[in-house]
Amino acid sequence: MKTSTAVEDLEDLLKQVTRVAEGGPSLVAWAAGLGLPENDAPILASAAAAGAALLVTGDRRHFGHLYGKTAGRVRIVTIREALKVLSKP
């Protein structure tokens, strides 16, 4: 039986991820004011607090109205758009 390398691949990807704390209440309120539901507003708030350039999400239902837009200094993009941005020299 062939052994999958999915776990190793995931571990390699996670080495490139930085985990950050949730943005404070004022940032969460700001994100909610952009039309995000209560459970998704902290995601954008955290990205903004961390100084992220991109917020990559496949959640079209809640973030779709923000795709391609910049909120604060965070550009909200699909996975496809992120790959385009990140693959440019």
TORPA-4810 file (N, C-alpha, C, O; in nm, 3 decimals):
<nodes>
NODE_1_0.084_-0.118_0.000_0.000_0.000_0.000_0.089_0.126_0.000_0.187_0.134_0.074_M
NODE_2_0.053_0.221_-0.084_0.129_0.345_-0.096_0.096_0.438_0.020_-0.020_0.454_0.056_K
NODE_3_0.198_0.498_0.079_0.178_0.591_0.191_0.152_0.730_0.137_0.224_0.778_0.050_T
NODE_4_0.050_0.795_0.190_0.017_0.931_0.148_0.112_1.030_0.214_0.154_1.010_0.328_S
NODE_5_0.146_1.136_0.141_0.232_1.240_0.198_0.150_1.363_0.236_0.206_1.470_0.261_T
NODE_6_0.019_1.348_0.240_-0.068_1.462_0.269_-0.036_1.527_0.403_-0.034_1.649_0.414_A
NODE_7_-0.010_1.447_0.504_0.020_1.501_0.637_0.150_1.580_0.633_0.158_1.690_0.688_V
NODE_8_0.250_1.525_0.567_0.378_1.596_0.556_0.363_1.725_0.476_0.421_1.827_0.510_E
NODE_9_0.283_1.719_0.369_0.258_1.838_0.288_0.189_1.946_0.371_0.225_2.064_0.363_D
NODE_10_0.091_1.905_0.450_0.021_2.000_0.536_0.116_2.059_0.639_0.114_2.180_0.663_L
NODE_11_0.199_1.978_0.698_0.295_2.028_0.797_0.390_2.130_0.734_0.423_2.230_0.797_E
NODE_12_0.434_2.104_0.611_0.521_2.199_0.541_0.449_2.331_0.517_0.507_2.438_0.535_D
NODE_13_0.323_2.324_0.476_0.245_2.446_0.454_0.225_2.524_0.583_0.236_2.646_0.584_L
NODE_14_0.197_2.454_0.691_0.172_2.521_0.819_0.296_2.591_0.873_0.284_2.683_0.954_L
NODE_15_0.413_2.549_0.830_0.536_2.619_0.871_0.540_2.761_0.814_0.612_2.846_0.866_K
NODE_16_0.464_2.785_0.709_0.460_2.916_0.644_0.346_3.003_0.696_0.330_3.117_0.651_Q
NODE_17_0.267_2.951_0.788_0.151_3.022_0.841_0.186_3.085_0.975_0.250_3.023_1.060_V
NODE_18_0.144_3.208_0.991_0.162_3.276_1.119_0.027_3.288_1.186_-0.066_3.345_1.129_T
NODE_19_0.016_3.235_1.305_-0.108_3.247_1.381_-0.103_3.376_1.461_0.001_3.411_1.518_R
NODE_20_-0.216_3.446_1.464_-0.223_3.574_1.535_-0.343_3.575_1.628_-0.437_3.497_1.612_V
NODE_21_-0.338_3.666_1.723_-0.450_3.681_1.817_-0.565_3.753_1.747_-0.546_3.820_1.646_A
NODE_22_-0.681_3.737_1.801_-0.800_3.806_1.749_-0.783_3.957_1.765_-0.727_4.003_1.865_E
NODE_23_-0.832_4.032_1.668_-0.832_4.178_1.679_-0.921_4.219_1.795_-1.009_4.143_1.836_G
NODE_24_-0.899_4.335_1.848_-0.977_4.382_1.962_-1.120_4.414_1.926_-1.157_4.411_1.809_G
NODE_25_-1.201_4.446_2.027_-1.345_4.472_2.007_-1.373_4.583_1.905_-1.470_4.575_1.830_P
NODE_26_-1.290_4.687_1.903_-1.317_4.796_1.809_-1.293_4.751_1.665_-1.366_4.792_1.574_S
NODE_27_-1.193_4.666_1.643_-1.169_4.614_1.508_-1.277_4.515_1.468_-1.317_4.511_1.351_L
NODE_28_-1.324_4.435_1.561_-1.433_4.342_1.531_-1.559_4.420_1.494_-1.630_4.382_1.400_V
NODE_29_-1.587_4.527_1.566_-1.704_4.611_1.534_-1.688_4.675_1.396_-1.784_4.683_1.320_A
NODE_30_-1.566_4.719_1.364_-1.538_4.776_1.232_-1.566_4.674_1.122_-1.631_4.705_1.023_W
NODE_31_-1.516_4.551_1.141_-1.536_4.446_1.042_-1.684_4.409_1.029_-1.732_4.385_0.918_A
NODE_32_-1.754_4.406_1.140_-1.898_4.378_1.136_-1.971_4.488_1.058_-2.070_4.461_0.989_A
NODE_33_-1.923_4.610_1.071_-1.983_4.722_0.998_-1.966_4.712_0.847_-2.031_4.784_0.771_G
NODE_34_-1.878_4.622_0.804_-1.858_4.599_0.660_-1.952_4.491_0.608_-1.940_4.448_0.493_L
NODE_35_-2.043_4.447_0.692_-2.142_4.349_0.650_-2.106_4.205_0.680_-2.166_4.113_0.624_G
NODE_36_-2.008_4.185_0.767_-1.971_4.048_0.804_-2.051_4.002_0.925_-2.076_4.081_1.016_L
NODE_37_-2.092_3.876_0.927_-2.164_3.824_1.043_-2.073_3.817_1.166_-1.951_3.822_1.155_P
NODE_38_-2.136_3.804_1.280_-2.066_3.805_1.409_-1.952_3.705_1.417_-1.848_3.734_1.476_E
NODE_39_-1.970_3.588_1.359_-1.864_3.486_1.369_-1.752_3.505_1.266_-1.646_3.444_1.281_N
NODE_40_-1.772_3.588_1.164_-1.669_3.612_1.063_-1.596_3.745_1.082_-1.483_3.759_1.034_D
NODE_41_-1.656_3.839_1.148_-1.593_3.969_1.170_-1.457_3.956_1.240_-1.365_4.029_1.204_A
NODE_42_-1.442_3.867_1.339_-1.310_3.854_1.403_-1.200_3.808_1.308_-1.083_3.834_1.333_P
NODE_43_-1.236_3.740_1.201_-1.135_3.693_1.106_-1.071_3.812_1.035_-0.949_3.823_1.029_I
NODE_44_-1.154_3.901_0.982_-1.101_4.021_0.917_-1.033_4.112_1.019_-0.929_4.171_0.989_L
NODE_45_-1.089_4.123_1.137_-1.029_4.206_1.242_-0.889_4.156_1.277_-0.798_4.236_1.296_A
NODE_46_-0.873_4.026_1.285_-0.742_3.969_1.318_-0.642_3.993_1.205_-0.525_4.025_1.231_S
NODE_47_-0.687_3.979_1.082_-0.598_4.006_0.968_-0.552_4.151_0.970_-0.435_4.180_0.946_A
NODE_48_-0.644_4.242_0.999_-0.610_4.385_1.004_-0.513_4.412_1.119_-0.415_4.485_1.101_A
NODE_49_-0.540_4.356_1.235_-0.453_4.378_1.352_-0.313_4.323_1.329_-0.215_4.378_1.379_A
NODE_50_-0.303_4.215_1.252_-0.174_4.152_1.226_-0.097_4.222_1.113_0.020_4.191_1.089_A
NODE_51_-0.163_4.314_1.045_-0.097_4.383_0.934_-0.089_4.299_0.808_0.001_4.318_0.726_G
NODE_52_-0.182_4.206_0.793_-0.182_4.119_0.675_-0.212_4.200_0.549_-0.291_4.294_0.551_A
NODE_53_-0.148_4.162_0.441_-0.175_4.226_0.313_-0.295_4.161_0.245_-0.373_4.228_0.177_A
NODE_54_-0.310_4.030_0.265_-0.419_3.956_0.203_-0.495_3.875_0.307_-0.437_3.824_0.403_L
NODE_55_-0.624_3.865_0.287_-0.707_3.770_0.360_-0.762_3.677_0.253_-0.842_3.718_0.169_L
NODE_56_-0.719_3.553_0.258_-0.758_3.455_0.157_-0.870_3.370_0.215_-0.855_3.307_0.319_V
NODE_57_-0.984_3.370_0.144_-1.098_3.293_0.192_-1.181_3.240_0.077_-1.195_3.304_-0.028_T
NODE_58_-1.235_3.123_0.098_-1.327_3.064_0.001_-1.471_3.083_0.045_-1.563_3.029_-0.018_G
NODE_59_-1.493_3.159_0.151_-1.627_3.181_0.205_-1.700_3.289_0.124_-1.708_3.405_0.166_D
NODE_60_-1.750_3.249_0.010_-1.820_3.342_-0.080_-1.948_3.396_-0.016_-1.985_3.511_-0.040_R
NODE_61_-2.013_3.316_0.064_-2.140_3.359_0.124_-2.122_3.483_0.211_-2.200_3.578_0.202_R
NODE_62_-2.020_3.482_0.296_-2.002_3.592_0.390_-1.901_3.698_0.345_-1.915_3.815_0.379_H
NODE_63_-1.799_3.657_0.270_-1.695_3.750_0.229_-1.705_3.791_0.082_-1.632_3.878_0.036_F
NODE_64_-1.795_3.728_0.009_-1.805_3.751_-0.135_-1.821_3.896_-0.174_-1.765_3.940_-0.274_G
NODE_65_-1.898_3.971_-0.097_-1.918_4.113_-0.130_-1.792_4.196_-0.111_-1.785_4.311_-0.155_H
NODE_66_-1.691_4.137_-0.046_-1.565_4.207_-0.023_-1.452_4.158_-0.114_-1.343_4.214_-0.113_L
NODE_67_-1.478_4.053_-0.194_-1.373_4.000_-0.282_-1.319_4.110_-0.372_-1.394_4.185_-0.435_Y
NODE_68_-1.186_4.118_-0.377_-1.121_4.216_-0.463_-1.114_4.355_-0.404_-1.055_4.445_-0.463_G
NODE_69_-1.173_4.373_-0.287_-1.172_4.504_-0.221_-1.069_4.505_-0.110_-1.026_4.401_-0.061_K
NODE_70_-1.030_4.625_-0.072_-0.937_4.642_0.039_-1.012_4.705_0.155_-1.074_4.810_0.142_T
NODE_71_-1.005_4.639_0.269_-1.069_4.687_0.392_-0.956_4.722_0.487_-0.880_4.635_0.530_A
NODE_72_-0.946_4.849_0.521_-0.828_4.892_0.595_-0.712_4.879_0.500_-0.708_4.944_0.395_G
NODE_73_-0.618_4.796_0.535_-0.504_4.767_0.445_-0.504_4.622_0.400_-0.406_4.575_0.342_R
NODE_74_-0.614_4.551_0.426_-0.623_4.409_0.395_-0.708_4.389_0.269_-0.823_4.430_0.263_V
NODE_75_-0.649_4.325_0.170_-0.723_4.295_0.048_-0.784_4.156_0.063_-0.714_4.060_0.095_R
NODE_76_-0.916_4.146_0.041_-0.987_4.019_0.056_-0.993_3.953_-0.080_-1.044_4.010_-0.176_I
NODE_77_-0.940_3.830_-0.087_-0.930_3.762_-0.216_-0.970_3.615_-0.205_-0.971_3.556_-0.097_V
NODE_78_-1.002_3.559_-0.322_-1.026_3.416_-0.332_-0.891_3.345_-0.335_-0.786_3.409_-0.348_T
NODE_79_-0.895_3.216_-0.322_-0.773_3.138_-0.329_-0.709_3.155_-0.467_-0.587_3.169_-0.477_I
NODE_80_-0.788_3.154_-0.571_-0.737_3.170_-0.707_-0.664_3.304_-0.721_-0.553_3.310_-0.775_R
NODE_81_-0.726_3.411_-0.673_-0.665_3.544_-0.681_-0.535_3.549_-0.600_-0.437_3.609_-0.643_E
NODE_82_-0.534_3.487_-0.484_-0.413_3.484_-0.402_-0.299_3.416_-0.475_-0.185_3.463_-0.471_A
NODE_83_-0.329_3.305_-0.541_-0.225_3.234_-0.615_-0.169_3.322_-0.728_-0.049_3.319_-0.755_L
NODE_84_-0.256_3.399_-0.792_-0.209_3.491_-0.897_-0.117_3.596_-0.837_-0.009_3.623_-0.890_K
NODE_85_-0.160_3.655_-0.728_-0.081_3.761_-0.663_0.053_3.707_-0.615_0.157_3.770_-0.635_V
NODE_86_0.051_3.592_-0.552_0.173_3.536_-0.493_0.268_3.476_-0.594_0.387_3.458_-0.565_L
NODE_87_0.219_3.445_-0.713_0.306_3.385_-0.814_0.373_3.488_-0.903_0.457_3.453_-0.985_S
NODE_88_0.335_3.616_-0.889_0.398_3.720_-0.968_0.540_3.745_-0.916_0.564_3.749_-0.795_K
NODE_89_0.635_3.760_-1.011_0.774_3.783_-0.968_0.794_3.917_-0.901_0.905_3.950_-0.860_P
</nodes>
